[in-house]
Amino acid sequence: MTQIEKKKFGLVTKKLQKWQGRDEWFFNREHTDSYELWYEGRYKRAEIWQKKILAGLIKKDKRVNTLLEFGCGTTRFTRWWKEVGIEATGGDISPFMLAQGVRLFDGDLVLADSHHMPFKNHTFDALAFITTFEYYKDPVKVIREAVRVGKYGIVFGMMNRNSTKVVRRRVQEMFGKNPFYETATFYTPKSLIEIIHKALEGRVYEIEWTTTGLPKWFPVQQWGLPVGDFFGLHVRMNDVD
């Protein structure tokens, strides 16, 4: 496709496009077209451990056989769920991300906003948010949508605020070198749990979390302390049949 054709179809993005009234990197093809390369390079080891802890959390709930991953992006994790015996569907707000995902994933994908999920109640057994929940302006509303659509609960994969990498990212932003986290809200397990309690007031559920993203030289790579680059958290709903 020529540059003229790209302009005709609105595919040339000179600046970040707005969503929720904000500029977001995932509407910029300069970034979305190279997203998969991040995981094939320096983030490969991190991805392995992230998947280990997420699988360990969600597979404890034997009721979960189907899952909707919202903010699925290029489907990096969406296409992995089948390896742990879960049938996944992906949803994302970015057509550029989904344009990558549709070439890589043979399952169903939907273009939609997580604040208004286009599914009936309890369409899936669970919801997943993997490094995407950080970008939602109304997290309480998103959690309520998630438990409406996902019958048995939610699994979160989160960038942890209790990490030295957060400081590095913010410094990079000051020098205009890292647009990926400018609109992100970094949570700790404790601060995310506070949001969950607010969203699910009156419901019956239990929460389990664990952390990874520790230095390679560290004697353990997963632990129950709220320190590390990444944490997984599972909300298991106990007031549904």
N, C-alpha and C positions, 0 to 999 in steps of 0.2 A: 504494500500500500504506500503510495507516494505521500509526501508531506501535505500536498494540496488536498488529497483525498482524506487524510487524517483530520485536517481542519474542517472539511465539509461535514464529517460525521462526528465532530466534537471530541476527537480522541487526542488532541494536542492539549496538554495541560501546562500552562506557563507558570501557574501558581497553585497552591493547594486549594482544593474545592471545599466548600462548607457543608457540614452536617452537624445538626444540633446547634447551629449558629456559629460553628467554629471551623477553622481550617484543619484538615485532617490529612495525614500522610498517605493513608490508604485510598485516597482518590487521586493519587499522583502516579502515573504509570512508570515514571523513572524509578520508583521504589517498588511498586507491586510486581513489575516484570522480573525483578531480580530477587524477590523474596525467598524463593526456594534455595538459592545459592547460600544464604546465611547458614542454613542447617547442614549443608554439605561441607561447610568449612569449619570455622572456629567454634560453632555452636553444636557440633555433632555430639560430643561427649555429654554436653548438658541435656540434649534432647533424649539421649538414652536413659538418663536418670529421671528425667521428668516423666517419661512414659512408664518407667518402673513404679514410681510412687502413685501415679494416677490409676494404673491397672490394679495395684494393691488395694487401693481404697474402694473403687467401684465394684470390683469383683466380690467383695464381701457381701454385697447385697445380691442374693441369688435371684431376686425378682427381675433384675435388669437384663433384658435381652435386646432392647431397642433403645436408641439414643439419638437425640438431636443436638448437634454441636453448633452453637450460635457464635458467629464471628469466626467461621471456619476458615476464612481466607482462601489460600490456595489448596486447602484440604490436606495439609501436611499431617495433622493428627486425625482428621476425619477418616482417611483411608487406612489408618493404622488400627482403628478400633476392632476391625474384624479379626485381627491377630489375637485378640483376647476374647473372642467369641461374642462380640456385640455388633449388631447391624446398625450402622450409622447413617444419618441424613445430615446434610450441612446447610447452614443458613448464613448469609452475610449481607451487609448493606452496600458493599463495594462491588460494582460490576467488573472492575478491573481485576480484583482478586478472584472473583468467580470465573472470569475468563481464563485464568490460569487453572483453576480447580477443575473445570469441566473437561480439560484435556487429560487430567491426572487421575480422576476419580470416576468410577463406573456406577456410583450410586446417585441418589436424588439430591438436588441442590435447589435452594430457593433464595431469591433476592428479596430481602425484607429487613425491617427494622426490629431489633430485639425488644423494643418497648411495646411493639404491637405485633406479636407473632401470629402469622396467618394459619393457625391450626386450631382444631377443636380441643376441648378439654381432654386431657389424658391421652393425647395422640401417641405419645412415646412413654417409655418406662422411665426415662431420665433425661435431663439436660446437661450439657457440658459447656463450660466457658474456659477456653485455654488462651491465656494472655490476651484477652479481649475485654473482660469485665472492667478493666482499668479505664476504659474510654467512655463509659456510660455516665451521662449527666444525672440520670435518675435511677440509681442502682436499686432502690427499694421497689420501684415499679417493675424493673427488669426481673428481679427475684420473684415477685408475685406472678408475673407472666410465666416464668420458668416452671414454677410448681403447678400452675394451671395446666400447662401443656405436658410437662413431665411428671407422671403420676407418683413415682417413688423417690424423687429427689434430684439433687444437683451435685455435679462434681466440678470444682473450680481448679484451674491451674493458674497460679498467680505470680507475677513478679513481686518479690518481697521488698517492702520498704526498709526492713532491717538488713541492708546489704551495702557494702562499700560501693558497689556498682551504681547505686542510685545517685550517690554524690558525684561520681564520674560523669554520669549522664547529664546531670544538671549543669555541671561546669561546661561540658561540651555544648549544651544548648545556649549558654551565655555567649559563646563564640560562634554561634550559628552553624555548628557542625553536626548536630544530631536532631533532626526534626521529628523523630519517631515517638518521643515521649513528652513533647511539649504540652499536650492536652491530657496526658495520662495522670490518673490518681493512683499512687502506690499505696497498697494496703499491707498491713501486717495480719497474721492470723487473728489477733485480738480485735483489730478495727473492722475486719470483714465480718467477724462473728457478731459484732454490735449491729452492723447493718442488717444481717440476717435475722437477728432477734426482732428488730423493728419491723421488718417486712413480714415475718411469719408469726406475729403476735397472735396467740390463741390457738396456734397449730401445735401438734405433737411431733417432735422430731429429735434426732440426735446428731451430733457433729463430731467428726474425727478429722484430724489434720496431721501432716508431717512435712518436713522441710528437707530440701536438697540444695544443690548449687554451692557446695562447699569446695574449698581449694583442693586440687588434685592430691596434694601431699597430706591432706588431713586424714587421720586414721579411720574415720567413717564418712560415708557419703550421703547418709540419710539419718535424721534424728528427730527427736520430739521437742527440740528447743526452737524458738521463733527467730532463728538467725540463719541466713543462707540466701542465695539469690532467688530461690523459687520455692513456693510451698503449694502442696495439694491439699484441698479441703473438700470433704464429702458431707452433704446434708442428706440424711436418710429420713424420709417422711414415714411416721409410724401411725398415722391416723387414717390410713386408706387401706382397703382390702386388697 
